Amino acid sequence: MPDWSYHTFFKPVLFRMKPETSRNFTLQLMNTLARLPLGDKVINFFGHMQPSAELVQNIAGIRFPSPVGISGALDPNLKGTSAYSNLGFGFIEVGPISIEPCNLQKPIIRNTDEETLWYQHLKSNMGLDEALGKLQKTKRTVPMGIWIKGETEKELLQLAEKLDEYADFFIVELTGANHIKKLKSMTGKSIFLEVAHHQLDMNKFNDQSMDGFLIREGVQKDGGIELGKSEMAALKNSIQQLLPFKKPIIASGGIHEPGDAMELFRSGASLIQLHSGFVFSGPGLPKRINERYVYERTSETKQNTKGWLSFFLMGLGVFLAGIIALFIGLTEVLLPYDEAFLGMKSEEIIAYNHHLFHFMSHDRICLAGVMISAGFMFMQLSYHGIRKGEHWARKVFVIAAAVGFLNLFYFIGFGYFDKLHFLYYLIIFPFFIYGLYRTRNMTIGSGGTNLHNSNSWRKSQLGQSMFVISGMCLLSAGIVISTIGMNGVFVPEDLMFFSLTPEQIIAFNEKLIPLIAHDRAGFGGALISEGFLLLTIALWGYKEGAKWIWWILAIGGLPGFLTGIGTHFMIGYDNHFHLSPAYLLFVFYILGLVYSYQYLCGRKEQSMLFNRYEAKKV
């Protein structure tokens, strides 16, 4: 559930439910998906939230993949624990966990306008026995901190003993003079001391052996606890008071946008935890924070000059081949070896049924348009993405190109050896292999400039969703066209256009349908490759200020639309029912461009909340 789907489709529905119901439903759904055999792969594909290797840091003897965690108080029933590690979180807090269950007597209050949550208290949990059952089923891929709550030192020690195998560190309250030392001695794990804004009595902490502090989210209000951006002032003040202890500090709550996280890091927080911001800003918030953190820590733009040019030349080859194919489709249509395979000239087909001949040109022109679009996208990914060390761009390029090369099997499968296509593959494939080899060590992850949940960011959620839907539509269309090409070859509208049955075509020339099927399947395969390009660029490269992404989507889509729709009117095949999917796709495409423009083409957030030297110290 990345931001583009959360804000566009799910949040309007979820926020009509009671807070407890929407929370449990969302977390349970994410957890169920994460536990499926390929569930984590699906989440990673659509969210692409894996933290950059540059974010890794060791704090209190623990290796954190990123400085962003999730508060246990958001999920006291452990419904989403397995899914969190796929959302870009570098650690997970579980809890609170007490010996006996503890329930809220008053409902959670969600204020959408103010973006606040009100809880009666943050002690709600299912109890030790049920928590143990849940933890046994949880996949641990990032550090897990377990927040234990006991009324006495004995209860804390009992909880720690039972939960020790699941914890990388513990979070505890101050309940006794030596209980932290006893916990550390018994478990050997790092202990973070939980403190609240209104309970910062510095003198109590002087003689404690904790490894760090965790500032608990929430400020007291109306007899309960309120969570929201209003916590930021209290969080920064608490951080300043704890800095003299020179211990790592986890600041929990208050963060609704990357700029909030940067303020807390600048104030001295070592790690942060999300709560209300995860609800209101969406599950993409940890990724946005991670990307901004990388951006502010990186002193220079990453460059990877090895291999990008080879990829660029391959893209240029696809682009030029598309231009050549378009020229042929608009003029000769059939090449000499096509006529040799059929055993007849183009003129004979035209004389038999000129609509059938124009239908064949329509397939080849559409294929040419897709090749031009794909070639342009390949070149832009190489120059603007791979050249600058963007791992996601290489991933998009490699997978889309590999899918495109598989089209060769379509051509072979129809018993028709297309010499020009084979020569085309023979020329571009070495460039692909060389680029693949030279870029094999690119670093995963990248930076991003986004700081705020601005109006342009909010609009961009709809824009991004339109591009994602467009990419999925192209993929689906490619699969359908390929399937038709390998089976029935024609749809009813095709047969109506040239007023022939397949039997009549076979009677005229039995090799004509295999040639058309070869073209149709090849066009479908190319459409799958382009659909994957559009989909993954929209999913993985969509970042604030990335003008080249807007232009690659704007220009890259035009050849496909112009040939795909225009050629139908050119040959008189203007069945609007047949073209309705293309019309709808064009609407999605235009909406995507309109709603994305301000976010992608606006000025980047250049104000640095902490300079690069300070960032490295954090």
PyMOL commands that set and color helices and strands:
alter all, ss='L'
color gray80, all
select helices_A, chain A and resi 3-14+19-35+39-47+53-55+72-74+81-87+128-136+153-166+179-187+197-199+202-205+229-245+258-267+276-280+285-297+308-330+336-342+346-352+354-388+391-405+407-413+419-438+455-486+492-498+502-508+512-540+547-571+576-601+612-617
alter helices_A, ss='H'
color red, helices_A
select strands_A, chain A and resi 57-59+62-64+68-70+91-97+109-111+116-119+144-148+169-172+190-195+212-215+219-221+224-227+249-252+271-274
alter strands_A, ss='S'
color yellow, strands_A
deselect
rebuild
show_as cartoon
